[in-house]
Amino acid sequence: MENSIQFEENNEDDLTDIVFDKKNIEDAIDELNENSSAGPDGLPSIFLKKTKKSISKPLAMLLRKSIDEGNIPEIFKLAYITPIHKGGSRQKPEQYRPVSLTSQIMKVFKRVIKQKIMKHLILNHK
């Protein structure tokens, strides 16, 4: 089963693919807070920062495959959700807010994709 949608016609200003390289991955890793904890995939941001030169190419390949196939690995879709007390009575559920701890790799992928989409929108704003 094919995941891509075919449109009747393409305009030259259409965003038909997201092109990136390992440098884009490294730049996105640089933006991570090195004190961020690991998500369900077990990889903390400090690991990505310390190994970015070695890990950027495999991550770029993984992101390329995810985009091409329209499929994100299940581990990257998971989150640890923790209730954080906002104040007031600790007995009332409404006094808590949820905080999600997600995959640092997914944060990198989102940053790369966002940067490419924003660049496209700025360049093609009419």
DOGU-452267 format. One record per residue: z, x, y of N, C-alpha, C, O, CB in turn; chain; residue number from 0; residue in one letter. Coordinates in steps of 0.02 Angstrom, whole numbers, plus 50000, padded with zeros to 5 digits. Each point is the difference from the previous one (the first is absolute). Glycine has a CB too. Layout:
! residues N
ATOM|n.Z|n.X|n.Y|ca.Z|ca.X|ca.Y|c.Z|c.X|c.Y|o.Z|o.X|o.Y|cb.Z|cb.X|cb.Y|kenu|marnu|roro
ATOM|Z|X|Y|Z|X|Y|Z|X|Y|Z|X|Y|Z|X|Y|A|NUM|A
...
This chain:
! residues 126
ATOM|n.Z|n.X|n.Y|ca.Z|ca.X|ca.Y|c.Z|c.X|c.Y|o.Z|o.X|o.Y|cb.Z|cb.X|cb.Y|kenu|marnu|roro
ATOM|50000|50042|49941|50000|49958|50059|50000|50044|50062|50040|50046|50006|50021|49862|49932|A|0|M
ATOM|49895|50078|50107|49993|50039|50062|50047|49973|50053|50005|49940|50010|49876|50086|49962|A|1|E
ATOM|50155|50019|50063|50047|49981|50052|49969|49998|50069|50029|49971|50046|50060|50078|49886|A|2|N
ATOM|49852|49982|50077|49971|50003|50067|49963|49936|50017|49973|49966|49956|50018|50158|50033|A|3|S
ATOM|50008|49860|50075|49964|49942|50026|49935|50024|50031|50001|50046|50040|50107|49890|49981|A|4|I
ATOM|49838|50034|49960|49935|50019|50028|49981|49951|50056|50002|49939|49991|49963|50110|49897|A|5|Q
ATOM|50017|49979|50169|49980|49960|50057|49924|50000|50004|49967|50046|49977|50140|49980|50085|A|6|F
ATOM|49866|49921|49967|49928|49992|50006|49968|50058|50037|49949|50028|49979|50067|49849|50018|A|7|E
ATOM|50013|50142|50060|49971|50053|50041|50055|50043|50030|50056|49977|50012|49844|49950|50013|A|8|E
ATOM|50083|50136|49985|50047|50046|50032|49974|50018|50068|49940|50012|50010|50096|50033|49879|A|9|N
ATOM|50009|49957|50159|49983|50027|50066|50020|50073|50001|50044|50020|49962|49972|49867|50094|A|10|N
ATOM|49951|50152|49986|50016|50072|50002|50071|50013|50023|50026|50054|49988|49854|49969|50034|A|11|E
ATOM|50151|49929|50013|50069|50008|50023|50052|49976|49950|50060|50005|50014|49896|49982|50100|A|12|D
ATOM|50022|49988|49828|50047|49976|49950|50037|50058|49968|49973|50055|49991|49953|49847|49987|A|13|D
ATOM|50137|50086|50005|50039|50049|49963|49989|49986|49926|50031|49954|49972|50057|50057|50122|A|14|L
ATOM|49868|50027|49875|49982|49987|49930|50038|50045|49951|50001|49987|49940|49887|49977|50100|A|15|T
ATOM|50143|50088|49987|50039|50045|49957|50051|50036|50045|49990|50005|50061|49914|50010|49856|A|16|D
ATOM|50148|50010|50052|50050|50040|50036|49991|50071|49974|50015|50015|49942|50068|49886|50073|A|17|I
ATOM|49894|50142|50030|49987|50070|49981|50059|50042|50025|50019|49996|50058|49855|49987|49947|A|18|V
ATOM|50153|50057|49951|50058|50043|50016|49997|50062|49957|49960|50004|49953|50110|49896|50080|A|19|F
ATOM|49971|50148|49985|50004|50061|49960|50073|50022|49993|50045|49965|50023|49840|50070|50017|A|20|D
ATOM|50125|50021|49927|50068|50022|49988|50037|50016|50064|50062|49996|50002|49901|50048|49888|A|21|K
ATOM|50001|49975|50163|50032|50013|50065|50031|49936|50027|50055|50003|50029|49863|50089|49994|A|22|K
ATOM|50049|49851|49969|50028|49936|50021|50064|49984|49962|50048|49974|50028|49837|49985|50000|A|23|N
ATOM|50116|50058|49907|50060|49990|49959|50056|50045|50026|50057|49978|50007|49872|49991|49892|A|24|I
ATOM|50055|50094|50115|50050|50047|50024|50029|49978|50068|50060|50006|50012|49881|50086|49926|A|25|E
ATOM|50015|49883|50105|50023|49976|50066|50048|49941|49992|50050|49995|50036|49842|50044|50016|A|26|D
ATOM|50092|49916|49901|50043|49942|49988|50067|50023|49970|50052|49971|50016|49846|49956|49967|A|27|A
ATOM|50101|50122|49974|50062|50027|49971|50043|50030|50055|50061|49991|50000|49881|50032|49890|A|28|I
ATOM|50026|50011|50158|50037|50030|50056|50039|49948|50039|50052|50015|50029|49862|50074|49978|A|29|D
ATOM|50061|49849|49995|50032|49947|50038|50061|49970|49965|50039|49964|50031|49850|50011|50018|A|30|E
ATOM|50119|50039|49886|50057|49973|49964|50066|50029|50025|50002|50058|50021|49925|49926|49878|A|31|L
ATOM|50125|49976|50100|50067|50024|50015|50025|50038|49939|50006|49970|49946|50018|49933|50135|A|32|N
ATOM|49990|50160|49926|50018|50040|49941|50067|49980|49970|50016|50021|49944|49920|50071|50104|A|33|E
ATOM|50103|49868|49986|50064|49977|49973|49994|49933|49963|50050|49974|49976|50007|50087|50118|A|34|N
ATOM|49883|49912|49903|49991|49936|49965|50009|50008|49925|49977|50049|49970|49944|49914|50120|A|35|S
ATOM|50113|49990|49881|50013|50001|49928|49939|49981|49960|49951|49973|50026|50168|50000|49997|A|36|S
ATOM|49884|50042|49914|49947|49981|49953|50001|49925|49988|50052|49968|50000|49954|50145|49946|A|37|A
ATOM|49935|49860|50045|49994|49930|49979|50000|49996|49925|50023|50047|49967|49912|49926|50137|A|38|G
ATOM|50041|49973|49867|50000|49991|49927|49959|50053|49962|50011|50010|49941|50004|49870|50081|A|39|P
ATOM|49939|50153|50013|49961|50052|49966|50038|50066|49992|49978|50045|49965|49919|49902|50082|A|40|D
ATOM|50162|50058|49986|50043|50058|49992|49982|50061|50042|50031|50052|49992|49987|49906|49896|A|41|G
ATOM|49932|50036|50156|49979|50057|50040|50025|49994|50072|49975|49958|50038|49923|50055|49889|A|42|L
ATOM|50149|50029|50093|50025|49997|50069|49949|50033|50047|49958|50039|49979|50161|49964|49980|A|43|P
ATOM|49886|49980|50105|49952|50027|50049|50005|50076|50006|49950|50033|50013|50058|49859|50049|A|44|S
ATOM|50051|50136|49929|50007|50073|50005|49958|50035|49948|49973|50054|50013|50144|49931|50032|A|45|I
ATOM|49876|49985|49895|49958|50029|49948|49927|50001|50023|49965|50050|49992|50114|49909|49920|A|46|F
ATOM|49898|49985|50117|49931|49997|50024|49988|50050|50056|49948|50033|50002|50047|49846|49966|A|47|L
ATOM|50053|50129|50076|49994|50047|50056|49997|50072|49975|49960|50040|50025|50101|49879|50049|A|48|K
ATOM|49981|50098|49878|50003|50068|49975|49939|50019|49956|49984|50059|49993|50140|49932|50011|A|49|K
ATOM|49843|49959|49967|49944|50013|49955|49934|49973|50026|49952|49994|49962|50128|50001|49944|A|50|T
ATOM|49916|49989|50159|49941|49965|50026|49935|50036|49989|49949|49968|49987|50125|49984|50098|A|51|K
ATOM|49925|50114|49919|49937|50038|49990|49976|49994|49927|49940|49997|49987|50095|50084|50104|A|52|K
ATOM|50011|49916|49863|49982|49994|49929|49987|49928|49979|49958|49988|49956|50111|50113|50021|A|53|S
ATOM|49966|49853|50054|49996|49931|49977|49948|49958|50039|49983|49944|49978|50137|50066|49990|A|54|I
ATOM|49856|50015|50088|49955|49960|50042|49934|49982|49965|49975|49944|50007|50076|50110|50092|A|55|S
ATOM|49920|49993|49864|49937|49985|49966|50009|49947|49945|49961|49952|49997|50000|50165|50028|A|56|K
ATOM|50089|49891|49930|50010|49946|49950|50016|49932|50032|49978|49949|49974|50063|50139|49947|A|57|P
ATOM|49997|49912|50134|50015|49936|50033|49937|49971|50031|49990|49939|49999|50127|50100|50024|A|58|L
ATOM|49840|50004|50006|49937|49975|50028|49956|49970|49945|49968|49949|50010|50038|50138|50080|A|59|A
ATOM|49994|49945|49852|49961|49973|49943|50028|49933|49977|49962|49954|49984|50010|50164|49980|A|60|M
ATOM|50094|49877|50033|50032|49938|49980|49986|49944|50050|49986|49944|49979|50104|50122|49963|A|61|L
ATOM|49914|49949|50123|49985|49949|50050|49927|49980|49997|49984|49941|50005|50105|50105|50069|A|62|L
ATOM|49866|50002|49916|49928|49984|49994|49988|49953|49941|49964|49951|50006|50006|50161|50044|A|63|R
ATOM|50061|49903|49894|49993|49958|49940|50028|49930|50013|49970|49951|49979|50038|50152|49947|A|64|K
ATOM|50049|49893|50107|50030|49935|50016|49955|49958|50044|49992|49940|49989|50121|50112|50001|A|65|S
ATOM|49857|49980|50061|49955|49964|50044|49937|49978|49963|49979|49943|50005|50065|50122|50093|A|66|I
ATOM|49927|49981|49864|49937|49985|49964|50009|49945|49949|49956|49957|49992|50009|50161|50025|A|67|D
ATOM|50092|49882|49948|50012|49951|49948|50036|49937|50025|50006|49951|49964|49997|50143|49955|A|68|E
ATOM|50023|49910|50143|50037|49942|50026|50065|49989|49963|50022|49943|49991|49871|50005|50044|A|69|G
ATOM|50138|50107|49942|50059|49994|49958|50052|50053|50021|49983|50059|50004|49947|49896|49901|A|70|N
ATOM|50131|50024|50107|50054|50045|50017|50046|50006|49939|50018|49949|49970|49976|50020|50154|A|71|I
ATOM|50025|50092|49857|50046|50008|49943|50064|49958|50010|50027|49998|50054|49927|50118|49925|A|72|P
ATOM|50068|49852|49968|50057|49955|50003|50063|50032|50029|50037|49968|50037|49915|49974|49866|A|73|E
ATOM|50060|50122|50081|50061|50033|50024|50002|50002|50076|50055|50000|50030|49946|50070|49866|A|74|I
ATOM|49941|49932|50137|49998|50002|50073|50011|49932|50032|50010|49995|50061|49913|50101|49930|A|75|F
ATOM|50076|49852|49969|50011|49932|50025|50073|49979|49998|50020|49949|50027|49865|50022|49936|A|76|K
ATOM|50156|50069|50004|50071|49984|49991|50042|50023|50060|49979|50044|50038|50006|49965|49838|A|77|L
ATOM|50073|49960|50132|50047|50019|50053|50071|49988|49976|50013|49954|49961|49902|50019|50129|A|78|A
ATOM|50129|50070|49934|50072|49987|49991|50021|49960|50061|49989|50022|50057|50032|50085|49874|A|79|Y
ATOM|50009|49835|50059|50022|49959|50056|50076|49998|50001|50032|49984|49950|49863|49946|50043|A|80|I
ATOM|50132|50087|50065|50072|50004|50009|50021|49956|50057|49970|50003|50054|50032|50114|49901|A|81|T
ATOM|50050|49841|50036|50025|49960|50056|50043|50044|50046|50045|50034|49977|49952|49861|49952|A|82|P
ATOM|49989|50102|50135|50038|50038|50050|50038|49950|50044|49971|49954|50028|49944|50141|49971|A|83|I
ATOM|50150|49916|50006|50042|49955|50039|49985|50007|50075|49999|50056|50026|50091|49950|49885|A|84|H
ATOM|49899|49939|50124|49984|50000|50071|50062|49993|50044|49997|50016|50059|49893|49935|49914|A|85|K
ATOM|50165|50027|50000|50060|49987|50038|50026|49931|49985|49964|49960|49970|49997|50118|50121|A|86|G
ATOM|50099|49907|49929|50029|49935|49986|50028|49998|49929|50018|50051|49971|49902|49897|50109|A|87|G
ATOM|50085|49992|49894|50030|49990|49935|49957|50030|49944|49940|49988|49996|50114|49907|50047|A|88|S
ATOM|49979|50143|49915|49964|50029|49943|49991|49948|49944|49966|50013|49950|50081|50100|50079|A|89|R
ATOM|49983|49828|49980|49996|49947|49950|49937|49957|50010|49982|49962|49955|50143|50037|50038|A|90|Q
ATOM|49842|50007|50065|49942|49958|50015|49935|50039|49989|49989|50053|50030|50079|49883|50054|A|91|K
ATOM|49889|50039|49872|49937|50033|49986|49956|50010|50063|49963|50049|50004|50042|49901|49882|A|92|P
ATOM|50000|50005|50162|49958|50006|50061|50021|50059|50044|49966|50016|50048|50017|49860|49948|A|93|E
ATOM|50073|50156|49987|50023|50058|50038|49971|50066|49972|50022|50055|50018|50083|49882|50010|A|94|Q
ATOM|49846|50056|49927|49968|50058|49970|49926|49998|50013|49970|49946|50005|50119|50059|49906|A|95|Y
ATOM|49881|50054|50093|49927|50004|50005|49975|50046|49944|50035|50047|49981|49968|49935|50146|A|96|R
ATOM|49939|50004|49846|49975|50042|49946|49966|50063|50027|49965|49997|50051|50019|49900|49879|A|97|P
ATOM|50026|50158|50037|49966|50062|50015|49964|50022|49936|50031|50004|49947|50054|50030|50143|A|98|V
ATOM|49851|49981|49916|49961|50020|49942|49987|50074|50001|49978|50028|50050|49968|49860|49947|A|99|S
ATOM|50067|50144|49947|49984|50071|49992|49938|50003|49956|50002|49984|49941|50121|50053|50070|A|100|L
ATOM|49822|49985|50020|49935|50000|49965|49977|50071|49986|50031|50048|50022|49939|49843|50034|A|101|T
ATOM|49975|50114|49909|49972|50064|49981|49978|50040|50061|49966|49974|50044|49996|49976|49848|A|102|S
ATOM|50057|50114|50110|49978|50044|50054|49925|50014|49995|49967|50008|50051|50147|50045|49952|A|103|Q
ATOM|49860|49949|49936|49928|50008|49991|49962|49941|50029|49948|50009|50033|50072|50059|49863|A|104|I
ATOM|50005|49871|50093|49967|49941|50028|50003|50002|50076|49952|49978|50033|50078|49956|49864|A|105|M
ATOM|50024|50091|50131|50005|50007|50073|49946|50047|50026|49970|49988|50052|50153|49990|49943|A|106|K
ATOM|49864|50076|49968|49947|50047|50019|49933|49965|49998|49960|50005|50046|50107|50092|49909|A|107|V
ATOM|49920|49866|49990|49936|49965|49993|49991|49950|50057|49946|49994|50028|50059|50021|49847|A|108|F
ATOM|50047|49947|50140|49995|49951|50054|49985|50033|50067|49961|49973|50039|50119|49953|49899|A|109|K
ATOM|49950|50131|50074|49988|50035|50064|49928|50023|50005|49968|49994|50052|50151|50044|49950|A|110|R
ATOM|49854|49989|49943|49930|50024|50000|49953|49941|50013|49955|50004|50041|50075|50090|49879|A|111|V
ATOM|49980|49852|50044|49957|49941|50007|50006|49970|50069|49949|49984|50031|50062|49994|49846|A|112|I
ATOM|50050|50015|50148|50010|49973|50067|49965|50042|50053|49967|49974|50044|50143|49978|49919|A|113|K
ATOM|49898|50114|50032|49969|50045|50049|49924|49992|50000|49969|49999|50053|50126|50082|49933|A|114|Q
ATOM|49875|49913|49955|49927|49994|49995|49977|49932|50026|49949|49996|50035|50052|50080|49866|A|115|K
ATOM|50035|49871|50084|49981|49934|50025|50008|49996|50076|49956|49974|50034|50079|49974|49856|A|116|I
ATOM|50020|50079|50136|50010|50000|50072|49946|50040|50036|49974|49978|50052|50150|50011|49930|A|117|M
ATOM|49858|50068|49992|49946|50040|50029|49935|49961|50001|49964|50000|50051|50092|50105|49909|A|118|K
ATOM|49928|49862|49986|49940|49959|49996|50001|49944|50052|49950|49989|50035|50041|50037|49842|A|119|H
ATOM|50065|49940|50129|50005|49945|50047|49993|50024|50073|49968|49967|50040|50104|49973|49878|A|120|L
ATOM|49958|50117|50097|49995|50027|50068|49929|50022|50016|49975|49986|50054|50144|50052|49938|A|121|I
ATOM|49849|49995|49961|49931|50023|50011|49949|49944|50004|49948|50006|50032|50083|50098|49910|A|122|L
ATOM|49984|49840|50025|49952|49945|49996|50021|49939|50040|49973|49946|49991|49995|50095|49898|A|123|N
ATOM|50080|49968|50156|50022|49945|50043|49945|49984|50050|49973|50044|50033|50148|49990|49955|A|124|H
ATOM|49862|49902|50016|49945|49980|50045|50025|49950|50049|49962|49976|50043|49954|50045|49869|A|125|K
